Amino acid sequence: MKTSISPSSVTVPSTTHYFPLSALFLSGDNVRKGEPTSIEELAATIEAQGLLQALHVTQQFLEGTPTGRYAVEAGGRRLRSLQWLACKGRIAQDFPVECKLIAADRAVEVSLTENTGQEPMHPADEFDAFAAMVGKGQSIEAVAAKFGVTTVHIQRRLKLANVAPQLLALYRADGMTLDQIMALASVDDHERQMLAWNGLSSYNRTPQSIKRKLCEDEVVSTDPRAKVVGLENYINAGGSVRSDLFSEVGDQYLTDMGLLELMLGEKLEQQAEMVRAEGWAWVEVSAAYGYEERRQHGRLPNVLSPETPEQEARRIALESQMGHLSAELETLQDAEEWDESQGQALEDQIDALEIQLGQADQARAVYDTVHGGAVVSLDENTLVVHRGLYRQADRKSQATGSVTPVTAECVTAPARPDIPERLMMDLTSHRTAAIQASMLKNQPVALASLAHKMADSLFGTYQTSPLKISLTQSRSALEKNSPTLAKSRAATEMDAQRSYWDSLLPQNSNQRFVWFLGQEQDVVLSFIVFASANSVEAVQGKPGSVDHASALANALSLDMADWWEATPETYFDLVPKTRLMAVVTETSGEKLAAEIGKMKKGDAVLHAVEHTQGRRWLPQPLRCVVHA
């Protein structure tokens, strides 16, 4: 059975009137209770185009007598926009407002109907509408004024309307977000837009990923390469620039990579010529001098020229300041509640002092220029020179001769510690455990190490050795130095071997001797290897101290990247932000490293983890030292 609906049930009887603005007020029955938004924009539209939709009002009475005032039941945002215009003096207080007068008993119904009965317009409809208006001859400025928005807002909408039709259709079908289509609209080329979208997997189509894909063959103006060349110089040389309307900071992109690389090469070469005049055996240029490039070089030992009284006084003052700040930071770290802002401020001050101390040492460093070289590269927004390097391939020939400058002190210049002594002991404890575990699999090296130690003891030649023949076990000391050691791969392998031998050997010492006599030689040798490995102790307390275990590590072909990985717990939480920046510079370049300077320590640590994971990066104490 069909139900008939009378016209009166779907229409709201009303009459049109013009009432003075001053006679209108917002009704308590208006269903919108929240504060309205974009009042000024709507006011600009009303001022430019008039009130396109009448207000729905009810007449007010006092004891049955009309008061001359009218409650706005539907159209509260329009009322506020008109009142805003009146307050600004753009319309009169008694401005005649078109209103539809409705019965009081329909007030809530009308208010609800107006606020729920309209389907919201898709944002793409706005893009097309603005494009149509400009296409018919209206200026961008005129359109912006009519709708109370900025010219940039209109320019961005025009860009969005110009996105590839396939992508715009996908956006209309809710197949992408506004942020995604804005990222695509940052370039005008439809083919590039399609390639960027289709070239990314669905889970990786973030606005940032889309922009990176679009800009693969471009360089942002904040890139160190662009900074060194200079945007004005690049443009004067004929280089083209693309502006990103959707960037909050007005990013510009240099699109002529060939020209940029040519100009950068010239800058690097000019600097290299000045460095060659210093007498170095070789000078190379490398725009990127990251982790892989650095692995091709080592650093020559240098000596420090004598300090002047002024240099000495400055060093003492800096070290004193750093000592006070470090003590203050340690006290803060021991407190029950960590003050993030105060801790960050102290770390920043310590970082700045470390940089100044490093610069002071570098200013006094004297290198063997006859056998050494230098690399000119980019670092953030400037050219830098890495002096006192040797090529790994040339290391053997360089080791045969070394020239010590007559004017310098014959004391090797200690590198400024990059890491605290406590962390140094932690790292080298991990290295010790890795050497031990590696010895289990390399019987010849283990026996050679044992024989070497015995020979030194028997024939009166004393040299510090990592093997303690008294077999003082180093494990407990290692775990004391490193809270993370027990769960490491090396410790796990050593524990497994200890459990194996513990299950085989008799508990009584005399019985053990008889047991060894009855075993095959291979079994006895295997145990000697295990015992020798347990005696290794190669912990260092200070960076730059003599490393007696490097020859053993080299003989075992030890690569600590197989045994250790930098994490917040093992490294990043334990070093200052300057060290985090240095690490990310090695693995991912100066641009990504520079971002750390603006971050809090926690965010900087996560940033460092993201850009080192899987890259086999190692801190200096864990890197292989090649001997000639």
C-alpha positions in Angstrom: 0.0 0.0 0.0 1.5 3.4 -1.1 1.5 6.3 1.3 0.7 9.6 -0.2 2.6 12.7 0.9 0.8 16.1 0.9 2.7 19.1 -0.5 2.4 20.8 2.8 4.5 18.1 4.5 7.5 18.8 2.3 7.3 22.6 1.9 7.8 25.4 4.3 5.3 28.2 3.8 7.2 31.5 3.9 7.0 35.1 2.6 9.9 37.2 1.4 10.7 40.5 3.2 13.6 42.9 3.6 14.4 43.6 7.2 17.1 46.0 8.6 20.3 44.1 9.6 20.0 45.8 13.1 16.7 44.0 13.6 18.2 40.5 13.2 19.7 38.3 15.8 20.7 34.6 15.9 18.0 32.3 17.2 18.5 29.9 20.0 16.7 27.3 17.9 19.4 27.4 15.2 20.8 23.8 15.1 24.3 24.9 14.4 25.9 25.5 17.9 29.6 25.6 17.0 31.5 28.8 16.2 31.2 29.5 12.4 34.4 29.6 10.3 35.6 31.6 7.3 33.4 34.6 8.2 35.7 37.1 6.5 35.8 35.0 3.2 32.0 34.8 3.1 31.7 38.5 3.9 34.0 39.3 0.9 31.8 37.2 -1.3 28.6 38.9 -0.1 30.2 42.3 -0.6 31.2 41.4 -4.1 28.2 39.5 -5.3 25.4 40.3 -2.8 23.4 38.0 -0.6 22.7 35.0 -2.9 20.5 33.1 -0.4 17.9 34.7 1.9 17.9 34.2 5.7 15.0 32.3 7.3 13.6 34.2 10.2 10.8 34.1 12.8 9.0 37.2 14.1 9.4 38.0 17.8 6.6 39.0 20.0 6.3 40.4 23.6 3.0 39.6 25.2 1.4 39.2 21.8 2.8 42.4 20.4 5.5 42.4 17.6 8.8 43.7 18.9 10.2 44.6 15.4 13.0 42.0 15.8 13.5 38.8 14.0 15.3 35.6 15.0 17.5 34.0 12.3 16.7 30.3 12.3 18.7 29.4 9.2 21.6 31.4 7.9 23.6 32.2 11.0 27.0 32.3 9.2 25.5 34.7 6.6 24.2 36.9 9.4 27.6 37.0 11.1 29.3 37.9 7.8 26.8 40.8 7.3 27.4 42.0 10.9 31.2 41.8 10.3 30.7 44.1 7.2 28.7 46.5 9.2 31.3 46.6 12.0 33.9 47.4 9.4 31.7 50.2 8.0 31.3 48.6 4.6 27.5 48.4 4.8 25.1 50.3 7.0 23.8 49.0 10.3 20.2 49.1 8.8 21.3 47.4 5.6 18.1 45.7 4.1 18.5 42.0 4.3 16.4 39.6 2.2 14.6 37.2 4.6 12.0 34.5 4.4 9.5 34.8 7.2 8.4 31.4 8.6 6.1 30.2 11.3 7.7 29.8 14.8 6.7 26.2 15.1 8.7 25.3 12.0 12.0 27.0 13.2 14.0 23.9 14.2 12.7 21.9 11.2 13.8 24.6 8.7 17.2 25.1 10.4 17.9 21.3 10.3 16.7 21.0 6.7 19.0 23.8 5.5 22.0 22.4 7.3 21.5 18.7 6.2 19.7 18.9 3.0 22.6 20.1 0.8 25.2 17.7 -0.5 28.7 19.2 0.0 30.5 20.2 -3.1 33.6 18.2 -4.1 36.8 20.2 -3.9 37.4 19.4 -7.6 34.2 21.3 -8.4 35.8 24.4 -6.9 39.0 23.9 -9.0 37.0 23.7 -12.2 34.8 26.7 -11.3 37.7 29.0 -10.6 39.4 27.8 -13.9 36.2 28.5 -15.8 35.9 32.1 -14.4 39.5 32.8 -15.3 39.1 31.2 -18.6 36.2 33.6 -19.4 38.5 36.6 -18.9 38.3 37.4 -15.2 41.7 38.2 -13.6 43.0 36.1 -10.8 43.0 39.1 -8.5 39.3 39.8 -9.3 38.3 36.2 -8.6 40.2 36.3 -5.3 38.5 39.5 -4.2 35.1 38.1 -5.0 35.6 35.1 -2.8 37.7 36.7 0.0 40.8 34.6 -0.6 44.4 35.3 -1.6 45.6 35.3 -5.2 47.9 32.3 -4.2 44.8 30.4 -3.2 43.3 30.9 -6.7 46.6 30.1 -8.4 46.8 26.8 -6.5 43.3 25.9 -7.5 44.1 26.6 -11.1 47.1 24.3 -10.8 44.9 21.6 -9.3 42.4 22.0 -12.2 45.2 21.4 -14.6 46.3 18.0 -13.2 46.2 15.1 -15.7 42.5 14.2 -16.3 43.0 10.6 -15.3 44.4 11.7 -11.9 41.7 14.3 -11.4 39.1 11.7 -12.1 40.8 9.4 -9.5 40.7 12.2 -7.0 36.9 12.8 -7.6 36.4 9.1 -7.0 38.2 9.4 -3.6 41.1 7.4 -5.0 43.6 9.9 -3.7 43.8 12.6 -1.0 44.0 16.4 -1.4 47.6 16.4 -0.2 48.5 13.8 -2.8 47.0 15.7 -5.7 48.6 18.9 -4.5 52.0 17.1 -4.6 51.3 16.0 -8.2 50.2 19.5 -9.2 53.5 21.0 -8.2 54.6 20.3 -11.8 52.6 21.0 -15.0 53.7 18.1 -17.1 50.9 15.5 -17.2 53.3 12.7 -18.3 55.6 13.4 -15.3 52.5 13.4 -13.0 51.4 10.0 -14.4 54.9 8.5 -14.2 55.3 9.6 -10.6 51.9 8.2 -9.5 52.3 4.9 -11.3 55.9 4.6 -10.4 55.2 4.4 -6.7 53.6 1.4 -4.9 50.2 2.1 -3.3 51.6 2.1 0.3 54.4 4.6 -0.6 52.3 7.3 -2.3 52.8 9.8 0.4 53.0 13.5 -0.6 56.7 13.5 0.3 57.4 10.4 -1.9 55.4 11.9 -4.8 57.4 15.1 -4.7 60.7 13.2 -4.4 59.7 11.2 -7.5 58.8 14.3 -9.4 62.0 16.0 -8.5 64.5 13.2 -9.3 66.0 15.2 -12.1 65.9 18.6 -10.3 67.6 20.2 -7.3 65.8 22.3 -4.7 67.2 25.8 -4.2 68.1 24.9 -0.6 70.3 22.0 -1.7 74.0 22.5 -0.9 74.9 22.3 -4.6 72.6 25.2 -5.4 73.8 27.2 -2.4 77.4 26.9 -3.4 76.8 27.8 -7.0 74.3 30.6 -6.1 70.8 30.8 -7.5 71.4 34.2 -9.1 74.6 32.9 -10.8 72.8 29.9 -12.1 69.9 32.0 -13.6 72.4 34.5 -15.1 74.1 31.5 -16.8 70.8 30.6 -18.5 69.5 28.0 -15.9 65.8 27.5 -15.6 63.9 27.5 -12.3 60.5 26.0 -11.3 58.6 27.4 -8.4 56.4 25.1 -6.2 53.2 27.0 -5.4 52.2 24.4 -2.8 55.3 24.9 -0.7 54.7 26.9 2.4 58.3 28.3 2.2 58.2 28.9 -1.6 60.5 26.2 -2.7 62.2 26.7 -6.1 63.8 23.9 -8.1 66.7 24.2 -10.5 65.8 22.1 -13.6 69.0 22.3 -15.6 71.1 19.6 -13.9 73.8 19.7 -16.5 74.5 23.4 -16.1 74.4 23.1 -12.3 76.9 20.2 -12.2 79.2 22.1 -14.6 79.1 25.3 -12.5 79.6 23.2 -9.3 82.6 21.4 -10.9 84.2 24.7 -11.7 83.7 25.9 -8.1 85.2 22.7 -6.7 88.2 22.9 -9.1 88.9 26.5 -8.2 89.1 25.5 -4.6 91.2 22.4 -5.4 93.8 24.6 -7.2 94.3 26.7 -4.1 94.7 23.5 -2.0 97.3 22.1 -4.6 99.4 25.1 -4.0 99.9 23.9 -0.4 102.1 21.1 -1.7 99.9 18.0 -1.3 100.9 14.9 -3.3 97.3 14.7 -4.7 94.1 16.6 -4.5 90.7 15.3 -5.5 87.3 16.9 -5.9 84.1 15.1 -4.9 80.7 16.8 -4.6 79.5 14.0 -2.4 81.9 12.8 0.2 79.8 10.4 2.2 80.5 7.0 3.9 81.4 5.1 0.8 83.8 7.8 -0.5 85.4 8.1 3.0 86.1 4.4 3.1 88.5 4.9 0.1 90.7 7.0 2.3 92.4 6.9 5.7 93.7 9.7 7.8 97.5 10.3 8.1 98.9 10.9 11.6 99.4 14.6 12.2 101.4 16.6 14.7 100.4 19.7 16.4 102.5 22.9 16.1 103.2 24.5 19.5 100.4 26.4 21.0 100.7 30.2 21.2 99.8 31.6 24.6 96.5 32.9 23.2 95.7 29.4 21.8 96.5 27.7 25.1 94.4 30.2 27.1 91.4 29.7 24.7 91.7 25.9 24.8 91.8 25.9 28.6 88.8 28.2 28.8 86.8 26.0 26.3 87.6 22.8 28.1 86.7 24.4 31.5 83.3 25.5 30.1 82.7 22.0 28.6 83.6 20.4 31.9 81.1 22.5 33.8 78.3 21.9 31.3 79.0 18.1 31.1 78.8 17.9 34.9 75.5 19.9 34.9 74.1 17.6 32.2 75.2 14.5 34.2 73.4 15.9 37.2 70.3 16.5 35.2 70.4 13.0 33.7 70.5 11.5 37.3 67.5 13.5 38.4 64.1 11.8 38.9 62.5 13.8 36.1 64.3 14.7 32.9 63.9 18.3 31.8 63.8 18.0 28.0 64.3 21.7 27.1 67.1 22.2 29.7 68.8 19.0 28.6 68.6 20.0 24.9 70.0 23.4 25.7 73.0 21.9 27.6 73.7 19.4 24.8 73.6 22.2 22.2 76.1 24.2 24.2 78.4 21.2 24.6 78.1 20.4 20.9 79.1 24.0 20.0 82.2 23.9 22.4 83.3 20.5 20.9 83.2 22.0 17.4 85.3 25.0 18.6 87.9 22.7 20.2 88.0 20.6 17.1 88.6 23.7 15.0 91.3 24.9 17.3 93.2 21.6 16.9 92.7 21.6 13.2 94.2 25.0 13.0 97.4 23.6 14.6 97.6 20.3 12.7 100.7 19.8 10.5 100.6 16.9 8.0 103.1 15.1 5.8 102.1 16.8 2.5 104.7 14.8 0.6 102.8 11.5 1.1 99.3 12.8 1.8 96.5 14.4 -0.1 93.2 16.2 0.3 89.7 16.1 -0.9 87.5 19.1 -1.7 83.8 18.5 -1.2 80.5 20.0 -0.2 79.5 20.2 3.5 76.0 21.7 4.0 76.1 25.0 2.1 79.9 25.5 1.6 83.0 23.9 0.2 85.2 22.1 2.7 88.7 20.7 2.4 89.6 17.3 4.0 93.3 17.4 4.4 95.8 14.8 5.6 94.4 11.8 3.8 95.9 8.7 2.2 94.4 6.5 -0.4 93.8 3.0 0.8 95.3 1.7 -2.4 98.5 3.6 -1.8 98.8 2.8 1.9 101.7 0.3 1.5 104.0 2.6 -0.3 103.2 5.5 2.0 104.1 3.4 5.1 107.7 3.1 3.9 108.5 6.8 4.5 107.2 9.5 6.7 108.4 13.1 7.0 108.2 14.8 10.3 108.2 18.5 10.0 111.1 20.1 11.9 109.1 23.0 13.2 106.5 20.8 14.9 106.4 18.9 18.2 107.1 15.2 17.6 103.8 14.2 19.4 101.0 12.7 17.4 98.0 14.9 17.6 95.2 13.1 19.4 91.9 13.2 17.7 89.3 15.0 19.7 87.1 12.3 21.2 84.0 11.8 19.2 82.4 9.6 21.9 82.5 9.5 25.7 85.0 7.1 27.4 82.1 5.0 28.7 80.8 4.4 25.2 84.3 3.7 23.9 84.5 0.8 26.5 81.1 -0.4 25.5 81.9 -0.5 21.8 85.3 -2.2 22.2 83.7 -4.7 24.5 81.4 -5.7 21.6 84.5 -5.8 19.4 86.3 -8.1 21.9 83.3 -10.5 22.0 83.3 -10.5 18.2 87.0 -11.3 18.0 86.4 -14.2 20.5 83.6 -15.6 18.5 85.6 -15.3 15.3 88.5 -17.2 16.8 86.3 -20.2 17.4 86.1 -20.6 13.6 89.7 -19.9 12.8 92.0 -22.4 14.5 95.2 -21.4 12.8 94.9 -17.8 13.9 93.9 -18.8 17.4 96.9 -21.1 17.8 99.2 -18.5 16.2 98.1 -15.9 18.7 98.7 -18.4 21.6 102.2 -19.3 20.2 103.0 -15.6 19.8 102.2 -14.8 23.4 104.2 -17.8 24.7 107.2 -16.9 22.5 107.2 -13.3 23.9 107.1 -14.6 27.4 109.8 -17.3 26.9 112.3 -15.2 25.0 112.0 -12.0 27.0 110.5 -9.9 24.4 107.6 -8.0 26.0 104.8 -6.6 24.0 101.3 -6.0 25.1 99.0 -8.7 23.8 95.3 -9.1 23.8 95.7 -12.7 25.1 96.0 -13.2 28.8 97.6 -16.6 29.1 96.6 -16.8 32.7 93.1 -17.2 31.2 91.5 -14.6 33.3 88.1 -14.6 31.7 87.1 -11.3 30.3 83.3 -11.9 30.0 82.1 -10.4 33.3 84.2 -7.3 32.6 82.8 -7.0 29.1 79.2 -7.2 30.3 80.0 -4.6 33.0 81.3 -2.2 30.3 78.4 -2.9 27.9 74.8 -3.4 29.1 73.8 -4.6 25.6 76.5 -7.2 25.2 74.7 -10.2 26.7 72.1 -10.2 23.9 74.7 -9.8 21.1 75.3 -12.4 18.4 79.0 -12.8 19.6 78.0 -13.3 23.2 75.4 -15.8 22.2 77.9 -17.9 20.1 80.4 -17.9 23.0 77.7 -19.0 25.4 76.8 -21.9 23.2 80.4 -23.0 23.0 80.8 -22.7 26.8 77.7 -24.8 27.3 79.0 -27.4 24.9 82.4 -27.8 26.6 80.8 -27.6 30.1 78.7 -30.7 29.1 81.7 -32.6 27.9 84.4 -31.9 30.5 84.6 -33.8 33.9 84.1 -31.6 36.9 87.2 -32.8 38.7 90.6 -31.4 37.6 92.4 -34.7 37.7 89.7 -36.4 35.7 89.9 -33.6 33.1 93.6 -34.3 32.5 92.9 -38.0 31.9 90.0 -37.0 29.7 92.2 -34.7 27.5 94.8 -37.5 27.2 92.2 -39.8 25.8 90.9 -37.4 23.2 91.9 -37.0 19.5 94.3 -34.1 18.9 91.6 -32.2 17.0 89.4 -32.2 20.1 92.2 -30.9 22.3 93.1 -28.2 19.7 89.4 -27.2 19.5 89.4 -26.6 23.3 92.6 -24.7 23.2 91.1 -22.4 20.6 88.0 -22.0 22.7 90.1 -21.2 25.8 92.3 -18.8 23.9 89.3 -17.0 22.6 88.0 -16.5 26.1 91.2 -14.9 27.1 91.0 -12.1 24.5 90.5 -8.7 26.1 90.7 -5.7 23.8 88.7 -3.0 25.6 89.9 0.6 25.2 89.0 3.4 27.5 89.9 6.4 25.4 89.7 7.1 21.7 93.1 7.3 20.2 94.8 4.9 22.6 97.0 2.1 21.3 94.9 -0.7 19.8 96.8 -4.0 20.4 94.1 -6.1 18.9 93.9 -4.7 15.4 96.4 -7.2 14.0 94.4 -10.1 15.4 91.2 -8.6 14.0 92.8 -8.2 10.6 94.0 -11.8 10.7 90.5 -12.9 11.4 89.1 -10.7 8.6 86.8 -9.3 11.2 84.1 -7.0 9.9 82.2 -5.6 12.9 79.2 -4.8 10.7 78.5 -8.6 10.8 78.3 -8.4 14.6 77.1 -5.0 15.6 74.6 -2.4 14.4 74.0 1.2 15.6 70.7 1.6 17.4 69.4 4.1 20.0 70.5 1.7 22.8 73.9 0.8 21.4 75.0 4.2 20.1 72.7 7.1 19.1 71.2 7.8 22.6 74.8 8.0 24.0 76.4 10.6 21.7 75.7 14.3 21.1 73.8 15.7 18.1 77.0 16.8 16.4 78.0 13.1 16.2 74.6 12.2 14.9 75.1 14.8 12.2 78.5 13.4 11.3 77.1 9.8 11.1 74.2 10.8 8.8 76.6 12.9 6.7 78.7 9.7 6.1 75.7 7.5 5.2 73.3 9.8 3.5 75.0 13.2 2.8 75.1 16.7 4.2 71.5 17.7 3.3 69.8 15.0 5.4 72.4 15.6 8.2 71.7 19.3 8.3 68.0 18.6 9.2 69.3 17.2 12.6 70.3 20.7 13.7 66.7 21.8 13.9 65.5 18.7 15.8 65.2 17.7 19.4 67.5 14.9 20.5 64.8 12.2 20.4 63.7 13.1 16.9 67.4 13.4 15.8 68.0 9.9 17.1 65.1 8.5 15.0 66.3 10.4 12.0 69.8 8.9 12.4 68.4 5.4 12.7 66.3 5.8 9.6 69.3 6.9 7.5 71.8 4.2 8.8 69.7 1.1 9.0 71.0 -1.6 6.7 74.0 0.5 5.6 76.6 -1.4 7.7 77.8 1.9 9.2 80.4 1.6 12.1 81.8 4.1 14.5 85.6 4.6 14.3 86.6 2.2 17.1 84.9 -0.7 15.3 86.3 -0.1 11.9 89.1 -2.3 10.5 92.6 -0.8 10.8 94.7 -1.9 7.8 98.4 -2.3 8.5 101.0 -2.1 5.8 
